[in-house]
Amino acid sequence: MTFLSLHPRSRSAHASGLHAFGKPCVLALITLSCFFLSCRHRDPRAVYDQSLLAFERGRIREASEQADRGYKEFRSKGPQWALRFAVLRGRIFLWQGMPEEALRAVSPHDLPRADGDLEVARLRVEAAANTKLHKVAESERLLAQAEGFCAALDYPACVDVASARAKLQMEQGQFKLAQDSFSGVLVKARAHSDPFQEASALLDLSWAADEQGRFDEALDWSDSALHISKPLHFEDTAQTALGNMGWAYYKLGDSEQAREMFIEAGKQAEELGDTLDQEKWLGNLAYIQMDADDFSSAEQSFRHQLKLAQQIHSVDDILDALIGLAFVSEKSGKLDEAQHYADDALLKARADHDAGDEEELRLLQGRVAADRHDHAIAETAFRRVASSADAPDLKWEAERSLARLLEDENQPEAAETEYQTALTTFEIARCSHQRIDSRLPFLSNAARIYEGYIHFLVTRGKPNEALQVADYTRARTLAEGLGRPCKAGFAPDPFNAPAIARRAGGAILFYALGKEHSYVWAITARETKMFPIIFNEDEIDAAVQRYREKLEGPPAILAASDDGSVLFKMLVTPAQDFLKRELAAGEPIFIVADGSLNNLSFETLNPEGSAAGQKRYWIEDATIVNAPSLRMLPDSRRRAEKLEGNLLLLGDPASPTAGLANLYPPLPNAAIQMQTISKYFSDDRQKVFAHDQASPSAYLKGHPEQFSYIHFVAHGTANRTDPLESAIILSPETSTAGDDSFKLYARDIIGTPRLRAQVVTISACYSSGKRTYSGEGLVGLSWAFLRAGAHHVVAALWDVSDASAPPIMDAFYRELKNGKSPGSALRTAKLSLLHSQDFRSPFYWAAFQLYTGQ
């Protein structure tokens, strides 16, 4: 399990919200040439429009230099041009996070006041700068004055006044009201066909959604802004949208995707000269580094952020960096430094009247007090944060910290209450997200709370209750897709684990890995017993990674390795004696994995007692089946016998591209595999789509819900950053170059009517997936078919061999026809290859895994 530390201040960015005075014109070549060659008689309109265009395109340095030159050069031509360039300079300073400079830019003593649109624009800059400086009353006065102008006549700059009013509402914590105001700005921008203002309004809407904790909505708004900005070369707006998407992913628990976006957005901001956003994304990246316990890198990133924030005098971001340095110092045990940074930050937060930051610092002070065993101060701090309305994102973290503190004080009843309170707070937040993409990663935000509560229950002599809590975290999104409601609260269903094992017809190994404590529960029809695993999550992850690399490498390297034996001793040996009766009786072993164990083929592990020079694999002793959770284990009595039902077979598709760059060349043995499978079904009980006919629409429109067996023979792709974009590669629907009509996506599979298939087989590379989510396991094509309703899915953990796939599938279907269960049939098929001359190496047979569900 992983843990995501939380902090309340929004580290997303928003648009400057300051619009142009009229649209920037595209200058003629002669005008551009004259500008760059410093012609004697320059047109101020052309110079202004060029400066504005540079600003909207995100070329901040260029825009700033041109606006400065224009102001100096043309202020003598009249107050209108002086003010026009002054306001543009003010806009640029605001975008750079420099409100005091913005005020100075539009308020020189010799700059006269104007009437109409230009004065509205000046007032808007002054109001926005005062909002940034938290001078609410002054900002209110200036906006009222601007709104007075707008009441008389709807000037173009009045749209920006509405945006400024919304930003003031954000400053005052009126997020829902601000959201409605930003929506009004968006409507006007679209009515005026103004894409820059539209993109800016979308960014502001993402900011408002973020502050309300609706991170999936924030993601959508930012994504929309990105799609507008990129083709129109609004480069700074585009990088801001990218960074905001990273923030939304981070808050949804998807640190991996967030990290890539922060890095890319930071690079773009640096290239554009946008120091404000550069240091924001750097600070966000530092939190990801800190969550991964890379404290040295996190501290370096926070220090760099602090330096950049000081360069542009951004008070808010100086405060952010100090808070980050305080947290990373506490987590790395530097308590004096943590207290120093916290005290410095607290003074700035109070001067800034920032209640959210004060609560975050109070949580930090509680942690420092707890580290120093000053429990009274720590408890006071945690309880205050937990009850505060100023920092809703910190609530469950404060409740978890209080639970740990009460546990240390030997107050078990109170500690258990706080653990359950923290989990209830979290689960309410989780159920508020409706999208699959949001719920999938979100559970990682509470992984530390669940880990702590499970360990608490174990130490209190309640291993069965701990198992119920651990299973409550598993396959939540998968189960909800199959009709289980999302419980907006913490309420694990009580169950009888031996009865589940009895109904499933086998024994169960249930794993829970943690940063500090790991466990395995062995469950039989007789009883349940918990065994501690003496290795932590990081040690197990490293061992699994080493073994996976050797499984997919040359057989000689695997033969010389003892990684399979090491992992068996780590994971299976503690419970091996307990399962002797079940293993002797040939009962299947259901694995409910956790974390990196989802990437492990348990049947390739090497039990003790292998003969010298000859490895023995666990598959030779046991039938291994993967299950998402205890609640989703099937009833063995429901098993179909002797290939009852019909077959939907798709494969040997036409290659979507040609030439040397073809990523998906024809599979030489695809036709053989399809013939092998087809022979087990009569003509009237199968529907076959091959070559050009094997397209995504053939599956989606072919009523897959009517088939008992579904089989694909094709290439597959596993998308790590967005697992629901994993796809089976079929024949293209059209001949349009560059389209993706040949991909049957995981998200499309989920959208079909409920499947009734007994077995779905995906004979494709990495069809199990590459991305593991906390509680959900591997998410990819196999997960998608289980969520669509399939009872069993056969999918691959790595690149399957085109040569070994036909014989293993032939044996698999033969055994199914003979009445074997899917688990037993697949094991027999694998053993036939293991005992063959050509395919003994696990590389050829172990990739295919069986996943079972209800």
N, C-alpha and C positions, 0 to 999 in steps of 0.2 A: 504494500500500500504506500501511497505517497501523500504528502501533506502540503497544502497550499496556504502559506501565511496570508493573512488578510489585512487590508488597510483601507480606511474609509474614503480618503480624498480621491476624487475622480482624477485619474491620470490619463484620461482621454483628452483630446484637444477639440476645440471648436473653431468655427470660422470667424474671420474678422468681422463678417457681417456688414461690411461697409461697401456700398455699391458705387459704381462709376457715375459720373455726370454725363449721361449719354453713353452710347456704345463706342468702344474703341474702333477707330477706322483702320483699314488695312492701307498702309501708306504706299504710295507709288515709289518706284525704284529711285526716281530722281530726288524725292523727298528724303528717303533713307540715306542716300549717298550724301546729300547736303548735310544731314544731321551728323554723320560720322566724320565728314570732312570739315566740320565747323564753318559752314558757309556764312557769309557776312549777314545775310538777311534771312534768319530762320523764322519759320512759322510757329508761333507758340502753340497753336492747336495741334500741329503735327508732333511737336516735341512732347506735349502733354499726353497725346494718345499713345505715343510710343512708350512713354514711361508707364502708363496705365496697363498697356498690353504686357509689358515685362512683369508687372506686379501680378496680374491675373494668371500669367503663365508660370508664376512661382519663381521667377528669376529675381530674387529679393535684392541681392547686391546691385545688380544692374538697375533695377527700378529705383533704388535708393539714391544711387549716384546721379541718375538722370533727373530725378525729382529735385535734388539739391541744386544741380546746375540750372535747371529750369527756373527754380525759385529765384536764384541770384540774378539770372540773366533777364528775366521778364517782369520782375516786380516793378521795375521802373516804367513798364508799359501801361500800368494802371492797376488799381486795387483788385479788380476782378481776377486778373491773372496771378497776382501775388497770392490771393486767397485760395485760388484753385490749386496751385502747386503746394501751398502750405497744408491744405487739407489732405492732399495725397501723401505728403510727408508724414502727417499725423497718422494716417491709415497704416502706412508702412511700419511706423514705430509700434502701433498697437499690435499689428500682426507679429512683430518681433518680441512682444511681451514687455514693452518699455513704455508704460503709460505716462510717466512723468515727462519723458522726452516728447511724447505725443502732445501733451498739454502745452509744452513750450513751443512746439512747432506751429500750433494754430493760434497762439496768443502773444505774439510779439507786440511791443507797445505801439509800433508804428503801423500795425496791420489793421485797417479800418473794418468796422462791421459792415455787413452787406444785407441785402434784402433777398427774399425768395429762396430758391433752391440751394444756393451757395451757402447762405447763412444757416439753413436747416442742416446742411452737411457738416458745417463747422460745429454747431451745437451737438450734433450726433457724436462727433469725435470727442468733444469735451465730456459729454455724458458717459461715453464708453470708458474713457480714461479714468474718470472718477469712480465708476463701478469697479474697475480693476483695482483701484486703490482703496476699495471698500468705503468710499465716502458716499454713502447712500443718499443722504439729504441733498448734497450738492448735485448728484446725478439726477435725483428726482426733480430738482428745480430746473435744470437744463433741459430735461426731456419734456417737462410741462411747457417750457417756452417753445421748444421745437414743435410740439404737438399743437400749440396755438397757431403757428404758421400753417401747419398741415390742415387744420380745421377750416382755414380760409380757402386754401387751394391745395389740391393733391399733387404736390411736387414729386419728381422722381425720387428724391432723397428720402421721402416720407416712408418708403418701404424699410429703409435702414433705421428710421426712428422706431418703427414697430419692432424691428430686431433688437434694437438697443433696450427697449422696454422689456422684452422677453429676457434679455441677459440680466437686467436689474432684478427681475423676478427670480431668476436662478440664484443670484447673489443673496436674495432674501429667503431662499429655501422654498419658494413657491413653485415647485417643479412641475406640477400638473398644469398650473396656470400658464407657466412659461411654455410648456409643450403646446398648448392650444395657440399661444401667440406665434410660436415658430411655425405651426401648421398654417396659420394665416399668411405668414410671409412666403411660405412655399407656394401657396395658391396664387398669390400675386406674381411671384417670379415666373411661374408657369404661364400665367395669363399674359405676361409681357414677353414671353419667349426669351427669357434671360437665363441661359444655362449656368453662368457663374453664380448668380444669386440663388438659383435653384440648388446647386451643389452646396453652397454655403448653408442654406436653410436645412438641407438634409444632414449636414454635419452637426448643426445645432440641435436637431431633433435626436440624433444619436447621443448627444451630450445629455439632453433631458431624460432620455430613456435610461441611460447609464446611472444617473443620479437617483432614479427611482428603482434601481435594481432589476430592470427589465433588459437584461443583457442580450437576449436573443433579438429583441426589437432593435436595440442599439446596433447590433451586428447588421441587421437588414438595412437600416438607414445609412450606415457608413458604406456598405457595399453598393448601395444605389448611388451615393456620392462619387464613389470610385469609378463606377461605370460611366458616369457623365464626364468626369474630369480627365480620364486617361486619353480618350480620342480627341478631346479639345485642347490637350496639352496644358491643362490647369495643374501644373506639376506639383506645386506646393499643396494645393487642395487634395491632390491624389495621394501624396505621401501622408498627409494628415488622416485621410480616410483609412489608409492601410494601417497606420499605427492605432487608430481607434478600433479597427477590427481586431487587431492584436490584443487590445485591452479587453474587449468583449470576450474573446476566446479565453483569455487568462481568468477572467472572473467566472467563466463557465467551467473552469477546471482543465482546459485544454492548453497546458503550458507549452507543449511541443509546438503546436501551430503558432501560438502567440510569440514564442521566441523567434521564429523565422521572420515573422512580420515586423517585430520590433527592430531586428537587425537590419532588414531591408529598408524600413522607413527611416531609421537613423542614418543610414548611408545617403539616402536621397535628401534628407533634410540638411546634412552637412554639405553636400554638393550644391544645394540651392542657397546656402547661407542662412538657413532658418535655424538659428541657434536655439530658439525657444523650443521648437519641437524636437530638435536633436537631443537636448538634455532631458526632455520628458521621456523619450523612448529609451534613452540610456538608463534612466532611473527605473523604468518598468522592467527592462532586461535584468537589472540588478536584483529585483525581487525574485525573478525566476531562478537566478543563480543562487540566491540565498535559500530558496525553497529546496534546491538540490544539494544543500549543505556545502556549496562551493563558496565559503565565506570570504576567501581571499579575493576571488574575482568580483564578488558582490561589493566588497568594500572599495575596491579599485573603481568600479563603475559608479558607485555613489559619490566618491571623491571627485571623479571627473564631472559628474552632473553638478556638484556643488560649485566647482570652478566655473563652468559655463554659465550657470545661473547667476553667479556673482558678476560675471562679465557684463551681462545684460541687465543687472539690477532687478531680477525677477524675484520679488519678495516671496511669492507663493512657492516657487520652485526651490529657492534656498531653504525654505522650511521643509519641503518634501525631502530634499537631500539629507538634511540634518536628522529627520525622523528615520530615514533609511539607515543612516550610519548608526543611529542609536539602536535600532533593532538588530542589525548585523553584529554589533558589538556585544549585545546581550546574548545572542544565539551562539557566539564564539567564545563566551565566557569572560569577556573583557568588561566586567561590571562597572568599574570606575569610569571607563570611557563612555559606556552606555548612559550612565547617569549624567555625565558632562554634556553629551549631545542632547539628551532629553531635556535637561534644564535650559540649555540655550534655545532649543526649539520651542519649549513651553513659553518662554518669555515672548518670542516672536508670535506664537499663536494667540496669546492673550492680547498682545498689542494689535494683532490683526483681527481680533474678535472672531476667531475661527473655532467654533465649538466642536466640530468634527475632529479636528486635529488635536484639540485638548483631550478628547476622549481616547484617541489612539495613544497619546503619550501617557495617559493615565493607565492604560492597559500595560504599556511598557514598564512603567514604574511598578506596577503590581508584579510583573514578571521578575524584575530585578529584586524586589523585596522578597519574593518567594525563593529566588536563588540564594538569597542571604538568610533564609529561614526566619524572616520577619513576617510571620504569618498574619498577624493582625492587620498590618498595613496592606499586605497583599490582598487579603480578603475584602477589605474596604474598597480597594481600587477595583477589583473584579466585579463586585456587586454593583458599584456605581455604573461601570460601563455596561453591564448586562441590563440595567434598568433604564439606560439613557435612550432618548429618542433621537439624539443627534448623530448616532453612529450605528444604524441598523445592521450594516455589514459586519460589524465587530461583535454582535450580540452572541452568536453561538460560540465564537472563539473565547470570549470572556467567560461564558458558562462552562466551557471545557476546562479552562484554566482554574476556575473555582472548584470544579469537580476533582481535579488533580490535587489541588491544595487540601481539600477536605479529606481526600484519601490519605495524604501524607500525615494529616492530623489525627488519623485513626477515627474518622467519623464516617463509617461505611454507609449508613442509611442516608445521611445527608449527601454524601458523594454520589450515591446511586441516583438520587433524585435529580442532582445537577446534571449528571450524564444524560439522563432521559430528557431533561428540559432542553439541553443543548441539541440533542438529536431531533426533538420535536421542532425547535426553531429552524433547524436545517431542512427537515423534510417539508415543512410548509413552503420554504423558499424553493425547494426542488420542484414541487408540484405546480408552482406558479409558472414554470416554463413548459410550454406546450409542444415545442418542436423536438423531434428525435435528436437532431444534431446538438441541441442544447442539453437535453437530459443525459445523453450518453457520457459526456465528460464530467458532468456536474458533481457526481458522487465523490470524485477525488477531493473535493473541497472539505469533505467530512471524514476522509479516510483515517486521519489521526484520532478523531473523536471515537470512531467505531473501534479502532485498534485499542485505544486506552480502555474503553468500556469492556471489550472482550477480555482483556487481560485482568481487569478489575474483577469480573465475574469468576474467572478461573482461580484467581488467588483467594476468592471468598468461598471456594469449594462448590461452585455452581457451573460445572463444565457443560451440562446439557442446556442451561439457559444461555451460556456463551455461544453454543452451537446455533441456537435459534437466532441470536443476534447476528452472528456471522452469515447465516443463510439469508437473513433479511436483506443483506447488502447485495446478494447475487441475482443477476439476470433480471433486475428490476425493469429496465426498459424493454427487455425481451418479453417478459410476462405481461407488461402493460399493453404491448402490441397484440397480445393474444386474448385481451379482454379483461385483465385484472385492473381495477381502478387504481389510480395513484392516490396513496394515502397521505393526506396533508397532516401528518403527525407521525410519531414514532410508536408503532403498534405491531411488533412481530407476532405472526400467527403461531400459537403453540402447536407442536406436532410431536408425534411418536416416531422417533428416528428408526428404531428397529422395525416398526410396521411399514415404513417407507421401503426399507431394504427388502422386507419380506414380499411386498407387493411388486417390487422391481425384479425380484428373482435373483439377487446377488448381493455382494458386500460392497461397501462404499468407503472410499478414502476422501475425506473432506479437508482441504488445506486452507489455512489462514496465515499469510505471511505478513510480517510487520518489521518496521525499522528496529524495534527493540525485542519483540517477542514473536515467535512463530509456533504454530500448532498444527497437528493433524488429528482428526477424529476418525477412528475406525468404527464402522457401523455394520453390524450383522443383524440377522433376524432374531438373534438371541439378546444382544445388548449393544451398548455404545461405550466406547472408551476413548478418552482423550490422551494424546501423547505430546509432550513438548518436543519441538525441534530445536536443537542447540545452535542452529545457524540462523543468522538474521537474513532479511530480505536481500540486502546487497550481496552477501556471500553466495546465496543461492542463485541470484541473477547472474553473477559472474560465472558460476559453474555451468549453468544452463547455456549461456552464450558460448563458452568454450566448447561444450559438447555439440551444440548445433553446428558450429563451424566445421567440426570434424566429421559429423554425420554427412554433411553435404560435400566433403572434400574427398581426396583419394582414399580408397579402402585401406591402403597400407598404413596411412597415418592413423586412421580409426583403430586398426588392429593393434597398434602400438600404444594406444591411449588407455588410461584407466579411468577416464571421466565417467563412463557409464557405471562403473562400480562405485565410484565416489558418490554419485547422485543417488544410487540405490540405497547406500548406507545412510545418506542424509534424509531421504524422503520416505523410504519404504521399510527399512530395517526396524525402526522403532515399533511398527505395528505388525510386523511379519508374523510373529508367533501367535498373535491374537487372531489372525486370519487363516491359520493352518487348516481348520476344518473346512472352511469354504473353498480354499484353494484345492484341497484334496478332493472335494466333491465336484470340481470343475465349474463352480459358480463364477459368473463374470464379476469383474471388479470395476465399479463405476468410479471414475475420477472426477471430483469437483475441484477444479484447479483454482489457483489464485495467482495473479501477477504473471511473472515470466514463466510459470509452470504451464500456462496455456500454450506456450511455444514448444513444449517438450513432448516427445513421443515416449511415453512411459514404457511401452512394450520393448523398446530398444535398450533399456537399462540392463545392467549385468548383475544378476544375483550372485551371492557368495557361493563358492563351491564349483565355479567353472573349471573345467579341466585345463591343465597347463597347455598354453598355446592354442586353445580353442575356446572362444568366447561363447557363453550361453546367454541368450536373451530372455527377458521376462515373458515375452510372448509364448515361449515354449512351456511356460508354467501356467499362464493365465490369459483369459480373454479380457481385454481392456476396452472400456467404452467411456467416452467423455460426456459428462452431463453438466448443464449450466448451473443447476442448483438442486437442492434436495426436493423443493416443492415441485420442480418440473420433471422429476424422474417418472418415467412412464410405468404403466401397469403391464407386466410381462404377458399377462393373459390376453392382451389386446393384439398380440402379434399376428400378422397375416401369415398364412401357411402356403407353401408351394407356389409362390408367385401368383397368388390370386389377384385379379385385377388387370389393368391395361397399362401400356407403356407409351410415354411420350419421349421420343429420341431425337435429339438435335445434334448435328456435328459435321465434321469434315467440311467446314464452311469455305466459301470462296475467300481468298485472301483479300483484305481491304486495300492493300497497296501492293506495288510491285517493285522490282529492282533490288539493288544491293542494300538499300536503306529500309527494306521491308522488315518491320518489327515483328510481324506475325506471319512467317512463311508457312506454307502448307505442312501439315503433320503427316509424315510418310505412312504411319500405321493407323491413321484415324479411320479409314474405311474398313480396315480389318477389325478394329475394335467394335465398330458399329455393327458389322455383320455378326460378330461374336455374340453381342448382346441381343440382337434382333432374333436370333434363332431360338431363343427361349420363350418367345411369345408367338402365338398364331397370328396370321395376317389380320384377322378381324379384331385383334386385341392390341394393336400397335399403330401409332401414327409417327411416321419418320419424316424428318426434314433434313435434307442433306444439300451440300453445295450452295447454290444461289438461294435455295429455299430456306436454308437454315439461318434466318434473320431474327433479330430481336422481336419484330412484330409477329413472327410465326409462333413464338412462345407466348407473348402477351395477349395476342388475339386468338390463340389456339385453345382457350379454356383449360389452362393447366390444372385448375381445381377439379377437373373431372378424371384425373389420372392417378393411379396407385403408385406408379413408378415413373420417375423423370430422370433422364440421363443426358448429360452434355459431354461431347468429345470435341474439345476446342482449346485454344489458348485462353489464359485468364490473366487479369492484372489485379494487383492488390494495391490500393491507394492508401499509403500510410497516414498522410495528413488529413484526408477526408475518406474514411473507410467506406462510406455509403456511395462513393464514386468508384469503388472496385467494380470490375466488370468481367463478364464472359465475352470473349471476342468471337462474334458470329459474322455472317455475311452482311455486307453493307446494304442498306435499304435503297440508297440512291448512288449515283455515280459522281456526286458532287465532291470535288477534291477538298480534303481538309475537314469534312464533317465527321461526326462520331456516330453515325447511324448504325454502325456495326457493333456497338457496345450495348450489351444488356446489363444495365447498372443495378447494383444492389438496392438502391432506393426505388427503382422501378419494380423489382421483385417484391418488395414489401407492399407495394401499392396494388397488387393483384388481389382478386377474391381469395378467401381463405382456402389454402390447399388442404387436401386430404391424403397426400402422398405418404405411403409407408416409407419409401426410400427415395431421396433425391441424391444422385451421384454427379459430382462435378469433376470430371477427369480433366483438370486444368491446373496450371501452376499456381501456387499460393492461394488456392480457392478458400482456404480456411481464414485467410487474412494475415495482415502484418501488424496491425495496431491493437494493443491490449488496453482496454479501459478498466478502471477500477470497478470491480463488481460484475462487469459484463463479460470479461474475458476477451478473446480475439473477436473483433468485429470485421466482418467482410461478407463474402458470398454465403458461407455456411450459416452464419448468424442470420442473414437476411432470409434464407429459406426456412430456418426454424421459426423466425418471427412471422413468416407468411403462413405457418401452420404445418410444415412438414414434420413427421414424427422422427425420422432419422435422416441424417445428411452424411454422405461420404465426401470428404474434401481433402485437399492436399496442404501440408504445412510448408512444402518447398517445391522446387521445380520437379515435376514428375517426369519419369523417363518414358519417352514415346515407345521404346522397345519393350519395356516390362509392363506397361499398362494393359495391353490386350490379354496376356495370360492371367494377370491377377483379376481382371474383370470377368474373364471367362470362368475362372474358378469360383468367384464370388457369386455370380448368378446361378451357376450349377448347384452350389450349396443352398442358395435360397430356394431353388426349385425342389430340392430334396427336403425342404421343411426346416432348415436351420434358421435361427434368428439372425438378424443382420450382423450382430457382434460376432457370433460364432462363425458365420459364413465368411466374414472378412478375415478373421483370424486364420481359418483353414486355408484361405486363398494366399495369405501372406506366408504361411508356413510352407506352402508348396514352392514358393520362390526361394525361401530361406534354405530349403533342402535341395534346391536345384544346383546345377553346375555354374550357370551364367549369372544368376541374380541373387546370390547369397547375401551380398552387402546390404545393410539396412537402407542405403540410399535408394535402392530399387523398390522396396516394398513398404518401408515405414512412413513414407510421406503421407499416404492415405490414412486418414483418421475417421473414426465414426463418432458423430455427435448425435446425441439423442435428446428428445424433448417430448412434451406432452402432445 
